[in-house]
Amino acid sequence: MNSEIIGSRIKAILVVKNIKRSYLAERLGITYNTLTKKLNGQREFGINEILSLKEILELDVETCANLLFNEDYFIA
């Protein structure tokens, strides 16, 4: 799926869960700049980062799969 869509969905989850980007970048072990590029679709998240996102954002397997692979998925 398109990296921009995935980034937009992650940004929406951050807002809903009131998680700051700086906190997420620190937990992922990447710089704030790198996270911003990933959230804007300029870079892709690696598999280890995806697994970490699942834990950090407290996503269940189904939500994580929809986030990454289901183009019709809507974040409420």
CNS distance restraints for C-alpha pairs under 8 A (distance, minus, plus):
assign (resid   1 and name CA) (resid   5 and name CA) 7.44 0.50 0.50
assign (resid   1 and name CA) (resid   6 and name CA) 7.40 0.50 0.50
assign (resid   1 and name CA) (resid  68 and name CA) 6.76 0.50 0.50
assign (resid   1 and name CA) (resid  69 and name CA) 6.11 0.50 0.50
assign (resid   1 and name CA) (resid  71 and name CA) 7.38 0.50 0.50
assign (resid   2 and name CA) (resid   6 and name CA) 6.58 0.50 0.50
assign (resid   2 and name CA) (resid  41 and name CA) 7.66 0.50 0.50
assign (resid   3 and name CA) (resid   7 and name CA) 6.07 0.50 0.50
assign (resid   3 and name CA) (resid  38 and name CA) 7.62 0.50 0.50
assign (resid   3 and name CA) (resid  39 and name CA) 7.87 0.50 0.50
assign (resid   3 and name CA) (resid  40 and name CA) 7.67 0.50 0.50
assign (resid   3 and name CA) (resid  41 and name CA) 4.49 0.50 0.50
assign (resid   3 and name CA) (resid  42 and name CA) 7.47 0.50 0.50
assign (resid   3 and name CA) (resid  43 and name CA) 7.35 0.50 0.50
assign (resid   3 and name CA) (resid  44 and name CA) 6.09 0.50 0.50
assign (resid   4 and name CA) (resid   8 and name CA) 6.07 0.50 0.50
assign (resid   4 and name CA) (resid  39 and name CA) 6.89 0.50 0.50
assign (resid   4 and name CA) (resid  40 and name CA) 5.59 0.50 0.50
assign (resid   4 and name CA) (resid  41 and name CA) 3.98 0.50 0.50
assign (resid   4 and name CA) (resid  42 and name CA) 7.61 0.50 0.50
assign (resid   5 and name CA) (resid   9 and name CA) 6.20 0.50 0.50
assign (resid   5 and name CA) (resid  41 and name CA) 7.54 0.50 0.50
assign (resid   6 and name CA) (resid  10 and name CA) 6.23 0.50 0.50
assign (resid   6 and name CA) (resid  39 and name CA) 7.48 0.50 0.50
assign (resid   6 and name CA) (resid  41 and name CA) 7.68 0.50 0.50
assign (resid   6 and name CA) (resid  67 and name CA) 6.65 0.50 0.50
assign (resid   6 and name CA) (resid  68 and name CA) 6.15 0.50 0.50
assign (resid   7 and name CA) (resid  11 and name CA) 6.12 0.50 0.50
assign (resid   7 and name CA) (resid  38 and name CA) 6.46 0.50 0.50
assign (resid   7 and name CA) (resid  39 and name CA) 3.88 0.50 0.50
assign (resid   7 and name CA) (resid  40 and name CA) 5.75 0.50 0.50
assign (resid   7 and name CA) (resid  41 and name CA) 6.00 0.50 0.50
assign (resid   8 and name CA) (resid  12 and name CA) 6.22 0.50 0.50
assign (resid   8 and name CA) (resid  39 and name CA) 6.49 0.50 0.50
assign (resid   8 and name CA) (resid  40 and name CA) 7.22 0.50 0.50
assign (resid   9 and name CA) (resid  13 and name CA) 6.34 0.50 0.50
assign (resid   9 and name CA) (resid  67 and name CA) 6.81 0.50 0.50
assign (resid   9 and name CA) (resid  75 and name CA) 6.99 0.50 0.50
assign (resid  10 and name CA) (resid  14 and name CA) 6.21 0.50 0.50
assign (resid  10 and name CA) (resid  39 and name CA) 7.15 0.50 0.50
assign (resid  11 and name CA) (resid  15 and name CA) 6.41 0.50 0.50
assign (resid  11 and name CA) (resid  39 and name CA) 6.87 0.50 0.50
assign (resid  12 and name CA) (resid  16 and name CA) 6.24 0.50 0.50
assign (resid  12 and name CA) (resid  75 and name CA) 7.19 0.50 0.50
assign (resid  13 and name CA) (resid  17 and name CA) 5.96 0.50 0.50
assign (resid  13 and name CA) (resid  57 and name CA) 7.68 0.50 0.50
assign (resid  13 and name CA) (resid  75 and name CA) 7.50 0.50 0.50
assign (resid  14 and name CA) (resid  18 and name CA) 5.64 0.50 0.50
assign (resid  14 and name CA) (resid  19 and name CA) 4.91 0.50 0.50
assign (resid  14 and name CA) (resid  20 and name CA) 6.83 0.50 0.50
assign (resid  14 and name CA) (resid  21 and name CA) 7.58 0.50 0.50
assign (resid  14 and name CA) (resid  57 and name CA) 7.77 0.50 0.50
assign (resid  15 and name CA) (resid  19 and name CA) 6.48 0.50 0.50
assign (resid  17 and name CA) (resid  57 and name CA) 7.76 0.50 0.50
assign (resid  19 and name CA) (resid  23 and name CA) 6.98 0.50 0.50
assign (resid  19 and name CA) (resid  24 and name CA) 7.23 0.50 0.50
assign (resid  20 and name CA) (resid  24 and name CA) 6.45 0.50 0.50
assign (resid  21 and name CA) (resid  25 and name CA) 6.04 0.50 0.50
assign (resid  21 and name CA) (resid  32 and name CA) 7.11 0.50 0.50
assign (resid  21 and name CA) (resid  35 and name CA) 7.66 0.50 0.50
assign (resid  22 and name CA) (resid  26 and name CA) 6.17 0.50 0.50
assign (resid  22 and name CA) (resid  32 and name CA) 5.92 0.50 0.50
assign (resid  23 and name CA) (resid  27 and name CA) 6.19 0.50 0.50
assign (resid  24 and name CA) (resid  28 and name CA) 6.09 0.50 0.50
assign (resid  24 and name CA) (resid  56 and name CA) 7.64 0.50 0.50
assign (resid  25 and name CA) (resid  29 and name CA) 6.07 0.50 0.50
assign (resid  25 and name CA) (resid  30 and name CA) 5.23 0.50 0.50
assign (resid  25 and name CA) (resid  31 and name CA) 5.79 0.50 0.50
assign (resid  25 and name CA) (resid  32 and name CA) 5.45 0.50 0.50
assign (resid  25 and name CA) (resid  35 and name CA) 5.93 0.50 0.50
assign (resid  26 and name CA) (resid  30 and name CA) 6.21 0.50 0.50
assign (resid  26 and name CA) (resid  31 and name CA) 7.08 0.50 0.50
assign (resid  26 and name CA) (resid  32 and name CA) 7.80 0.50 0.50
assign (resid  27 and name CA) (resid  56 and name CA) 7.62 0.50 0.50
assign (resid  28 and name CA) (resid  49 and name CA) 6.45 0.50 0.50
assign (resid  28 and name CA) (resid  52 and name CA) 6.71 0.50 0.50
assign (resid  28 and name CA) (resid  53 and name CA) 7.66 0.50 0.50
assign (resid  30 and name CA) (resid  34 and name CA) 6.31 0.50 0.50
assign (resid  30 and name CA) (resid  35 and name CA) 6.71 0.50 0.50
assign (resid  31 and name CA) (resid  35 and name CA) 6.32 0.50 0.50
assign (resid  32 and name CA) (resid  36 and name CA) 6.17 0.50 0.50
assign (resid  33 and name CA) (resid  37 and name CA) 6.33 0.50 0.50
assign (resid  34 and name CA) (resid  38 and name CA) 6.28 0.50 0.50
assign (resid  35 and name CA) (resid  39 and name CA) 6.07 0.50 0.50
assign (resid  36 and name CA) (resid  40 and name CA) 6.07 0.50 0.50
assign (resid  37 and name CA) (resid  41 and name CA) 6.23 0.50 0.50
assign (resid  37 and name CA) (resid  42 and name CA) 5.02 0.50 0.50
assign (resid  37 and name CA) (resid  43 and name CA) 5.72 0.50 0.50
assign (resid  38 and name CA) (resid  42 and name CA) 5.69 0.50 0.50
assign (resid  38 and name CA) (resid  43 and name CA) 4.58 0.50 0.50
assign (resid  38 and name CA) (resid  44 and name CA) 5.57 0.50 0.50
assign (resid  38 and name CA) (resid  45 and name CA) 6.35 0.50 0.50
assign (resid  39 and name CA) (resid  43 and name CA) 7.93 0.50 0.50
assign (resid  45 and name CA) (resid  49 and name CA) 5.89 0.50 0.50
assign (resid  45 and name CA) (resid  50 and name CA) 6.36 0.50 0.50
assign (resid  46 and name CA) (resid  50 and name CA) 6.24 0.50 0.50
assign (resid  47 and name CA) (resid  51 and name CA) 6.25 0.50 0.50
assign (resid  48 and name CA) (resid  52 and name CA) 6.17 0.50 0.50
assign (resid  49 and name CA) (resid  53 and name CA) 5.99 0.50 0.50
assign (resid  50 and name CA) (resid  54 and name CA) 6.26 0.50 0.50
assign (resid  51 and name CA) (resid  55 and name CA) 6.66 0.50 0.50
assign (resid  52 and name CA) (resid  56 and name CA) 6.01 0.50 0.50
assign (resid  53 and name CA) (resid  57 and name CA) 5.66 0.50 0.50
assign (resid  53 and name CA) (resid  58 and name CA) 7.83 0.50 0.50
assign (resid  53 and name CA) (resid  59 and name CA) 7.95 0.50 0.50
assign (resid  54 and name CA) (resid  58 and name CA) 5.70 0.50 0.50
assign (resid  54 and name CA) (resid  59 and name CA) 4.94 0.50 0.50
assign (resid  54 and name CA) (resid  60 and name CA) 7.16 0.50 0.50
assign (resid  54 and name CA) (resid  61 and name CA) 7.87 0.50 0.50
assign (resid  54 and name CA) (resid  64 and name CA) 6.49 0.50 0.50
assign (resid  55 and name CA) (resid  59 and name CA) 6.51 0.50 0.50
assign (resid  59 and name CA) (resid  63 and name CA) 6.02 0.50 0.50
assign (resid  59 and name CA) (resid  64 and name CA) 5.94 0.50 0.50
assign (resid  60 and name CA) (resid  64 and name CA) 6.18 0.50 0.50
assign (resid  61 and name CA) (resid  65 and name CA) 6.09 0.50 0.50
assign (resid  62 and name CA) (resid  66 and name CA) 6.14 0.50 0.50
assign (resid  63 and name CA) (resid  67 and name CA) 5.97 0.50 0.50
assign (resid  64 and name CA) (resid  68 and name CA) 6.37 0.50 0.50
assign (resid  65 and name CA) (resid  69 and name CA) 5.81 0.50 0.50
assign (resid  65 and name CA) (resid  70 and name CA) 7.32 0.50 0.50
assign (resid  66 and name CA) (resid  70 and name CA) 4.69 0.50 0.50
assign (resid  66 and name CA) (resid  71 and name CA) 7.85 0.50 0.50
assign (resid  66 and name CA) (resid  73 and name CA) 6.03 0.50 0.50
assign (resid  67 and name CA) (resid  73 and name CA) 6.75 0.50 0.50
